[in-house]
Amino acid sequence: MTDAYANKFLTIDLSNGSVSILPVCDELKNRYIGGKGFGAKLLTDGVPSGTDPLGPQNMLLFMTGPLTGTSAPAMRGCVVTKSPLTHLFLDSYFGGSFAAEIKYAGYDGIIITGRADRPVYVWIDDDRVEIRDASDLWGADILETNLRIKAELADDTIKIADIGPAGENLVPFALIGCEFNRQAGRAGAGAVMGSKNLKAVAVRGTRLVRVNDPKGFARACATALSELSQSPDIRALALAGTAASVEFASETGLLPHKNFTYSTFDKAAKLGDKGQAKHLWLGTNACMGCPIGCAKIGAVRTGKYKGMVTDIVEYESAALMGSNLGISDVRAVAHLVKLCDLLGLDSMSCGSLIGFAMEACQKGLIASPPGIDLNFGNVAAAQHLIQAIAFRKDGPGALLAKGVRAAAEEIGGSAPDLALHTKGLETPAWGPRGVSGMGLAYMTGDRGGCHQRGFTVPYELAEEWEGKKIDPLSPQGKADMVIALQNYSAGTDTLVKCDFGTFGIKADTYADLLAAATGRQKNADCFSQTGERIWNLTRQFNLAQGMDPCSDTLPRRFVQEPLPDGPAKGHKISESDMAIMRKAYYTARGWDNMGKPTTKTLRRLGIEP
Ligand code: SF4
């Protein structure tokens, strides 16, 4: 039956250079759909507890979904592995067209294990797979690597995922660059690639993806496009991308400023869409097949960085590398973010770490590097630290290159009180003290504290969830909302869709797309049901890898320090607030009071060991 799947994974063991094909069975498709679901199942089955994330046994999975490579709008790609930063499940998503090319080459995903004995890159040309020497590329940045591989293969249309020096140096928040301006950014998939001596994966595919019901699929695509065009949120994204969120977050008291000490920044407008439009943007850009086009093509027009080609500075990077560090010159922030992108560092984790270092220096816990004034607002200090982290240079670079949790523990004293993370993942740029449900989402996120696993902000600020009034500052009524959002997010991440697509495309439409593509009857509930199965599977994976349920918590700052500014001034998420939310969450999830899924829950979901 034609079902839009390629019905096979490509598996590569870099230790011995073997390449093989693994069929994708019906049970996997029926129960896990694709993307995150496939990755969660493969990782759970293939990565035993205690596996070193940077050891050859760890798996690096590039996954697609059943809609990847079709005309369904706003689809992306997915990397799954065990994170070297959190030592937990990691799924990270990237735009561009790399994932579609995997599908065009005839695979639903690429499974990479082992470790090459020298730097290599993998060249996949439909059925032909080569492991090629990459010794000359070692040390090159993300863009240079991309261009040199295209030149070597004499084809500038091939799609490439690669790492920079940070991944080579095993920095545990190193990213994978996809098509040089898209990234699988969070929690260190780039370091896993580096640990395998794998500099890049290059793909050329020439096959078509065939859907089961072309007419039904065309109708569902038309509906999806119509829903996107009618959504005010999508129109706003098309106009200003996520940059518009900088001013919004400052007005609502959710913006990080000075290592999350404050929640507003009086110069937020300079970092947001107006500042970026004035100094950077030249036109709109989009991932393959995306009618939204939230990205931008840009170049710095004035000042020290004049002429530097750039993209949009996404909200998370603008906030964590800008307002969080007290830097308001958006041209400088674009420069710092681009440096991270080229060296292969997650600019979110990096911004958080630099904020931590600046505060730790202010409080006398660490010294400034020689000749550097490690103070908030100092662009040169931020640039110095980014380079020092990527190359693990002696001093603060080597220390911060361990991630904020490990760095703070090593410094000792009160340093862990300044470290903003959950389970080792540096906190995203939405301060939770004014939206306590976001705090619960961070506490329980399956890859650590993450805003993309249950983004409650719009509902909490509107003070309404599914027709019921909610108080953004209260711990009551948050568990059901967070669970529903987490399940839906995990369920639709099986399609490997862009999160922004869900602002417009309805669950029924995603179900129609899936049904027409695969020939399997689906309704809107299938995403929440599958998402719940995946969420419990990743919880089981994390517990098996040694996750302590006591780590379902928030950084000390959010718990002990009331907000000094903004609309939620005076509020914190207290220990008792966390206990209330945690208990309600565990109960509603069908987990015991230690946060472990009960046998009954696992049986209901069909995932009992
Ligand atoms: S909305 Fe933006 S990030 Fe998402 S697929 Fe479209 S261009 Fe890419």
Boltz pocket constraint, residues with backbone or C-beta under 6 A from the ligand:
constraints:
  - pocket:
      binder: B
      contacts: [[A, 74], [A, 75], [A, 76], [A, 95], [A, 96], [A, 285], [A, 286], [A, 287], [A, 288], [A, 290], [A, 291], [A, 292], [A, 293], [A, 294], [A, 295], [A, 498], [A, 499], [A, 500], [A, 501]]
      max_distance: 6.0
